[in-house]
C-alpha cells in the first residue's frame, strides 16, 4: 500500500499555474503551428515581407560599399578612369559611382563562373549555405563553361557554334544555364535575406511608448580595474 501511495504522489496533477505554463510552452513550441502560422503570415502579407528583405538588402549593400574593400574598389575604378581621362585630355572630373563597383563585381562573378568547374560551383555554394537537393553528376564535375565553349570555338573568326556541341556538352550547357548559373546569386541573396531586420517597425513602435520599454544599456567595461586575486602594485 505504501508503494501505491508513493506512485500516486509521483503522478500528482499539475497546479492550474503549472498547467497554464505547460500549455503556453507546448503551443509556442509546436512546429506544425509555427510552420502554418508563419507561412500564412508571409503569404498573406507578401509586400511586407518583401519590404523587410529589401530593407535588409539596402543595409547590407551600404555596409559593403562603406567597408574597406568597398572603398578600395571605388578608389581603384576612380584612379583608372582619371588616368584614362588624363590620357585623352578630358578636362571633366572622372566620376565613379557605387553602381560602377556593382557592375564590375557582377561581371567578375560571371567571368569566374565561366572558368569554374561545375563541381567547384556546387562545393562553394554549399559551403556558403545553399540548400541544394541535387548534385552535379560525376561526369560533369570537371566541366566548365570555358571548356564547353572552347570545344566548338573558331579562334580565327572569334565565334562558337553551340549547335556543334557533343551530346554530353549540350546536356552540361543546359544544366549550367538553367541551374548552376543561378546558384551563387541565389545563395548570396538568401544569406542577406536571413539577416534582414523583420522586427524594425515593431521595435520602433515600442520605443515610441516610452523609455521604460528600452533594453538596459550595458555598463562600460573598466579595463583598468584589477582582476580578482591580482596583487596591487
C-alpha positions as CSV (number, residue, x, y, z in Angstrom):
1,X,0.0,0.0,0.0
2,X,2.9,2.3,0.8
3,X,4.3,1.8,-2.7
4,X,0.9,2.6,-4.2
5,X,0.7,5.8,-2.1
6,X,4.2,6.8,-3.4
7,X,3.2,6.3,-7.0
8,X,0.1,8.4,-6.5
9,X,2.2,11.2,-5.1
10,X,4.5,11.0,-8.2
11,X,1.5,11.3,-10.5
12,X,0.3,14.4,-8.8
13,X,-1.8,16.6,-11.0
14,X,-0.2,19.9,-12.1
15,X,-1.5,23.0,-10.5
16,X,-3.5,25.4,-12.6
17,X,-0.5,27.7,-13.0
18,X,1.8,24.8,-14.0
19,X,-0.8,23.6,-16.5
20,X,-1.1,27.1,-17.9
21,X,2.7,27.4,-18.3
22,X,2.9,24.0,-19.9
23,X,0.1,24.9,-22.3
24,X,1.9,28.1,-23.3
25,X,5.2,26.2,-23.8
26,X,3.7,23.4,-25.8
27,X,1.7,25.7,-28.0
28,X,4.5,28.1,-28.8
29,X,7.0,25.3,-29.5
30,X,4.6,23.3,-31.6
31,X,6.4,23.0,-35.0
32,X,3.2,22.5,-37.0
33,X,1.7,25.6,-35.6
34,X,4.9,27.6,-36.2
35,X,5.1,26.5,-39.8
36,X,1.4,27.0,-40.5
37,X,1.1,30.5,-38.9
38,X,4.5,31.6,-40.2
39,X,3.8,30.5,-43.8
40,X,0.3,32.0,-43.7
41,X,1.7,35.3,-42.4
42,X,4.2,35.5,-45.3
43,X,1.7,34.5,-48.0
44,X,-1.0,36.9,-46.6
45,X,1.4,39.9,-46.4
46,X,3.8,39.3,-49.2
47,X,4.5,43.0,-49.7
48,X,5.6,43.5,-46.1
49,X,8.0,40.5,-46.1
50,X,9.4,41.7,-49.4
51,X,9.8,45.2,-47.9
52,X,11.7,43.7,-44.9
53,X,14.1,41.9,-47.2
54,X,14.7,45.0,-49.4
55,X,15.4,47.0,-46.2
56,X,17.9,44.3,-45.2
57,X,19.5,44.3,-48.6
58,X,19.8,48.1,-48.6
59,X,21.5,48.0,-45.3
60,X,23.8,45.1,-46.4
61,X,24.7,47.0,-49.6
62,X,25.5,50.2,-47.8
63,X,27.6,48.4,-45.3
64,X,29.5,46.5,-48.0
65,X,30.2,49.7,-50.1
66,X,31.3,51.6,-47.0
67,X,33.7,48.8,-45.9
68,X,37.5,48.9,-46.5
69,X,37.2,46.6,-49.5
70,X,34.3,48.6,-51.0
71,X,36.2,51.9,-50.7
72,X,39.3,50.3,-52.2
73,X,37.3,49.0,-55.2
74,X,35.8,52.5,-55.7
75,X,39.2,54.2,-55.5
76,X,40.7,51.7,-57.9
77,X,38.0,52.5,-60.5
78,X,38.3,56.2,-59.8
79,X,42.1,56.1,-60.4
80,X,41.7,54.1,-63.5
81,X,39.1,56.4,-65.0
82,X,41.1,59.5,-64.0
83,X,44.1,58.0,-65.8
84,X,42.1,57.4,-69.0
85,X,40.7,61.0,-68.9
86,X,44.2,62.4,-68.5
87,X,45.5,60.2,-71.4
88,X,42.9,61.6,-73.8
89,X,42.9,65.1,-72.4
90,X,39.4,65.1,-71.0
91,X,39.0,68.1,-68.7
92,X,35.9,67.0,-66.9
93,X,36.1,65.2,-63.5
94,X,36.2,61.4,-63.7
95,X,33.1,60.4,-61.6
96,X,32.7,56.8,-60.4
97,X,29.6,55.6,-58.5
98,X,28.7,52.6,-56.4
99,X,26.9,51.4,-59.4
100,X,30.2,51.1,-61.3
101,X,31.6,49.0,-58.5
102,X,28.5,46.7,-58.5
103,X,28.8,46.3,-62.3
104,X,32.4,45.4,-62.0
105,X,31.7,42.8,-59.3
106,X,28.8,41.3,-61.3
107,X,31.0,40.9,-64.4
108,X,33.7,39.4,-62.2
109,X,31.3,36.8,-60.9
110,X,30.1,35.9,-64.4
111,X,33.7,35.5,-65.6
112,X,34.7,33.4,-62.7
113,X,31.6,31.1,-63.1
114,X,32.6,30.6,-66.7
115,X,36.0,29.3,-65.7
116,X,34.9,27.4,-62.6
117,X,34.4,23.7,-62.7
118,X,30.9,22.6,-62.1
119,X,32.0,20.7,-59.0
120,X,33.6,23.9,-57.6
121,X,30.4,25.9,-58.0
122,X,28.5,23.2,-56.2
123,X,31.1,23.0,-53.4
124,X,31.4,26.7,-52.7
125,X,27.7,27.3,-52.9
126,X,27.0,24.6,-50.3
127,X,29.8,25.9,-48.1
128,X,28.0,29.3,-48.1
129,X,24.7,27.6,-47.1
130,X,23.0,26.8,-50.4
131,X,20.2,24.3,-49.7
132,X,20.7,22.2,-52.7
133,X,18.8,18.9,-53.0
134,X,20.6,17.9,-56.2
135,X,24.2,17.0,-57.1
136,X,26.4,17.7,-60.0
137,X,26.8,14.3,-61.8
138,X,30.3,12.9,-61.5
139,X,30.8,13.1,-65.3
140,X,30.2,16.8,-65.2
141,X,32.2,17.8,-62.1
142,X,35.3,18.8,-64.1
143,X,33.4,20.5,-66.8
144,X,33.4,24.3,-67.1
145,X,31.6,26.7,-69.4
146,X,35.0,27.8,-70.8
147,X,35.8,24.2,-71.8
148,X,32.4,23.7,-73.3
149,X,32.6,26.8,-75.5
150,X,36.2,26.2,-76.5
151,X,35.3,22.8,-77.8
152,X,33.4,24.5,-80.7
153,X,35.2,27.8,-80.9
154,X,36.6,29.1,-84.2
155,X,39.6,31.1,-83.0
156,X,40.1,32.9,-86.3
157,X,36.5,34.1,-86.5
158,X,36.2,34.6,-82.8
159,X,32.9,32.7,-82.8
160,X,31.5,29.5,-81.3
161,X,28.8,27.4,-82.9
162,X,27.0,25.8,-79.9
163,X,24.9,23.6,-82.3
164,X,28.1,21.6,-82.9
165,X,28.4,20.6,-79.2
166,X,28.6,16.9,-78.4
167,X,25.5,15.5,-76.7
168,X,27.3,15.4,-73.3
169,X,28.3,19.1,-73.6
170,X,24.8,20.1,-74.8
171,X,23.4,18.5,-71.6
172,X,26.0,20.2,-69.5
173,X,25.3,23.5,-71.1
174,X,21.6,23.2,-70.4
175,X,22.4,22.2,-66.8
176,X,24.6,25.3,-66.3
177,X,22.2,27.8,-67.9
178,X,19.1,26.6,-66.0
179,X,20.6,25.6,-62.7
180,X,24.3,26.3,-61.9
181,X,24.4,29.8,-63.2
182,X,21.8,30.9,-60.7
183,X,23.1,29.1,-57.6
184,X,25.7,31.6,-56.3
185,X,23.5,34.6,-56.8
186,X,20.6,32.9,-55.1
187,X,22.8,31.8,-52.2
188,X,24.2,35.4,-51.7
189,X,20.6,36.8,-51.7
190,X,19.3,34.2,-49.3
191,X,22.1,34.9,-46.9
192,X,21.3,38.6,-46.9
193,X,17.5,38.0,-46.5
194,X,18.2,35.9,-43.4
195,X,19.9,38.9,-41.8
196,X,17.0,41.3,-42.6
197,X,15.5,43.1,-39.5
198,X,12.0,41.7,-39.5
199,X,11.2,43.5,-36.2
200,X,12.4,47.0,-37.0
201,X,8.9,48.5,-37.1
202,X,7.7,46.7,-34.0
203,X,10.8,47.7,-32.1
204,X,10.3,51.3,-33.2
205,X,6.7,51.4,-32.1
206,X,7.7,50.0,-28.7
207,X,10.4,52.7,-28.2
208,X,7.8,55.4,-29.0
209,X,5.8,54.3,-26.0
210,X,8.5,55.3,-23.5
211,X,11.9,54.7,-22.2
212,X,10.8,52.0,-19.8
213,X,10.5,49.7,-22.8
214,X,14.1,50.1,-23.8
215,X,16.7,47.5,-23.1
216,X,19.0,48.4,-20.3
217,X,22.4,49.7,-21.5
218,X,25.4,47.6,-20.5
219,X,27.8,49.3,-18.2
220,X,31.1,50.2,-19.8
221,X,33.8,47.8,-19.0
222,X,36.6,49.1,-16.8
223,X,39.7,47.6,-18.3
224,X,41.8,49.3,-15.6
225,X,40.0,47.5,-12.8
226,X,42.4,44.9,-11.3
227,X,41.3,41.3,-11.6
228,X,40.3,39.3,-8.6
229,X,43.4,37.9,-6.9
230,X,45.7,40.3,-8.7
231,X,48.3,42.0,-6.5
232,X,48.2,45.8,-6.3
233,X,51.5,47.4,-7.1
